[in-house]
Amino acid sequence: ERARATTLWPLFPAFTRGLIDHPLFSATDLGRVKQLPTVGPPEMLLAAQRAFPHARVMNAYGMTETSAIIVLPEHGESLEHRVEWSGTPFRGIEARIIDPETGGPAHPGEIGELLVRGYCILDGYYREPQKTADTIDDEGWLHTGDLCLMDEEGRVAFRGRLKDMLKVGGENVAALEIEAFISSHSAVRHVEVVGVPDPRLDEVPVAFVEVYDGDGITEDALIEFCEGSLASYKVPRHIRFVEPYEWPMSATKVDKTALRERIQEELGAGRAPRRSAVQTLDDHRLAL
């Protein structure tokens, strides 16, 4: 930015909130930035749009295995649409959604695993033939491991990682759905949800939350906030508050495996999962 040459700035969810909350952000002239492709809950994208009023915030889709971004909203799409949908794949890229359990095609609007193929898909993983075979099928489809849905016009919306899907008493629960709701609370700066084993329900959700400095919100208050709007089996059984420097990070995102291991170790040390009376009633119904 010293050369004032930045016009497009891809953002990662783990960095977005820290960037726009930085004390020097408001004093920095970023008016030349016109395009902000990112991904995350709608509330985060809306916050990014408010912070960059001269830029076009877009819910992009891409991964290392696709060489770069391969899905972006069409020019002229409304902000309300751009925070929910990534748009249609670029020319030369095919995409479809399958049921991750059966492998059959998903219907328009149904959440499933996104498969893509085309000119920019990797040939394979270096010296990892088994991983390559597990990821790219015989027809050249890359199994992304991402949960998405597609409408009748072929527009794609990201809904989370397949490995982040929780199985609570037989119900599929996307961690991203819980994260998006908790992110809407004014005290919450960042949230990550993981599943932990449960002897009756297979697993239950736990939320790691970073709040704004000076906010005294409690675990009970956040859980009560969730109970007012989420189905009870989606309400986190625990809230763990995290300082900004405590997030375990990979290159570009929070390491959920490390968070899962952290809470499992804690609960294994003797603390029983928190559970309200309403949750217990619904848990019993799910287990029947």
Secondary structure as the mmCIF struct_conf table of DSSP 4:
data_model
#
loop_
_struct_conf.conf_type_id
_struct_conf.id
_struct_conf.beg_label_comp_id
_struct_conf.beg_label_asym_id
_struct_conf.beg_label_seq_id
_struct_conf.end_label_comp_id
_struct_conf.end_label_asym_id
_struct_conf.end_label_seq_id
TURN_TY1_P TURN_TY1_P1 ARG A 2 ALA A 3
BEND BEND1 ARG A 4 ARG A 4
STRN STRN1 LEU A 8 LEU A 8
HELX_RH_AL_P HELX_RH_AL_P1 PRO A 13 ILE A 20
TURN_TY1_P TURN_TY1_P2 ASP A 21 ASP A 21
BEND BEND2 HIS A 22 HIS A 22
TURN_TY1_P TURN_TY1_P3 PRO A 23 ALA A 27
BEND BEND3 THR A 28 THR A 28
TURN_TY1_P TURN_TY1_P4 GLY A 31 ARG A 32
STRN STRN2 GLN A 35 THR A 38
BEND BEND4 GLY A 40 GLY A 40
HELX_RH_AL_P HELX_RH_AL_P2 PRO A 42 ALA A 51
TURN_TY1_P TURN_TY1_P5 PRO A 53 HIS A 54
BEND BEND5 ALA A 55 ALA A 55
STRN STRN3 ARG A 56 ASN A 59
STRN STRN4 TYR A 61 GLY A 62
HELX_RH_3T_P HELX_RH_3T_P1 THR A 64 THR A 66
BEND BEND6 SER A 67 ALA A 68
STRN STRN5 ILE A 69 LEU A 72
HELX_LH_PP_P HELX_LH_PP_P1 PRO A 73 GLU A 74
TURN_TY1_P TURN_TY1_P6 HIS A 75 GLY A 76
HELX_RH_AL_P HELX_RH_AL_P3 LEU A 79 ARG A 82
TURN_TY1_P TURN_TY1_P7 VAL A 83 GLU A 84
STRN STRN6 GLY A 87 GLY A 87
STRN STRN7 THR A 88 PRO A 89
HELX_LH_PP_P HELX_LH_PP_P2 PHE A 90 PHE A 90
TURN_TY1_P TURN_TY1_P8 ARG A 91 GLY A 92
STRN STRN8 ILE A 93 ILE A 98
TURN_TY1_P TURN_TY1_P9 PRO A 100 THR A 102
HELX_LH_PP_P HELX_LH_PP_P3 GLY A 104 GLY A 104
STRN STRN9 PRO A 105 PRO A 105
HELX_LH_PP_P HELX_LH_PP_P4 ALA A 106 HIS A 107
TURN_TY1_P TURN_TY1_P10 PRO A 108 GLY A 109
STRN STRN10 GLY A 112 GLY A 118
TURN_TY1_P TURN_TY1_P11 TYR A 119 CYS A 120
BEND BEND7 ILE A 121 ILE A 121
BEND BEND8 ASP A 123 ASP A 123
TURN_TY1_P TURN_TY1_P12 TYR A 126 ARG A 127
HELX_RH_AL_P HELX_RH_AL_P4 PRO A 129 THR A 135
STRN STRN11 ILE A 136 ILE A 136
TURN_TY1_P TURN_TY1_P13 ASP A 138 GLU A 139
STRN STRN12 LEU A 142 MET A 150
TURN_TY1_P TURN_TY1_P14 GLU A 152 GLU A 153
STRN STRN13 VAL A 156 ARG A 161
HELX_RH_3T_P HELX_RH_3T_P2 LEU A 162 ASP A 164
STRN STRN14 MET A 165 VAL A 168
TURN_TY1_P TURN_TY1_P15 GLY A 169 GLY A 170
STRN STRN15 GLU A 171 ALA A 174
HELX_RH_AL_P HELX_RH_AL_P5 ALA A 175 SER A 183
TURN_TY1_P TURN_TY1_P16 SER A 184 SER A 184
BEND BEND9 HIS A 185 HIS A 185
TURN_TY1_P TURN_TY1_P17 SER A 186 ALA A 187
STRN STRN16 VAL A 188 ASP A 198
TURN_TY1_P TURN_TY1_P18 PRO A 199 LEU A 201
STRN STRN17 ASP A 202 VAL A 211
TURN_TY1_P TURN_TY1_P19 ASP A 213 GLY A 214
HELX_RH_AL_P HELX_RH_AL_P6 GLU A 219 GLU A 227
TURN_TY1_P TURN_TY1_P20 GLY A 228 SER A 229
BEND BEND10 LEU A 230 LEU A 230
HELX_RH_3T_P HELX_RH_3T_P3 SER A 232 LYS A 234
BEND BEND11 VAL A 235 VAL A 235
BEND BEND12 ARG A 237 ARG A 237
STRN STRN18 HIS A 238 PHE A 241
HELX_RH_3T_P HELX_RH_3T_P4 PRO A 244 GLU A 246
STRN STRN19 MET A 249 MET A 249
BEND BEND13 ALA A 251 LYS A 253
STRN STRN20 VAL A 254 VAL A 254
HELX_RH_AL_P HELX_RH_AL_P7 LYS A 256 GLY A 268
TURN_TY1_P TURN_TY1_P21 ALA A 269 GLY A 270
HELX_LH_PP_P HELX_LH_PP_P5 ARG A 271 ARG A 274
HELX_RH_AL_P HELX_RH_AL_P8 ALA A 277 ALA A 287
#
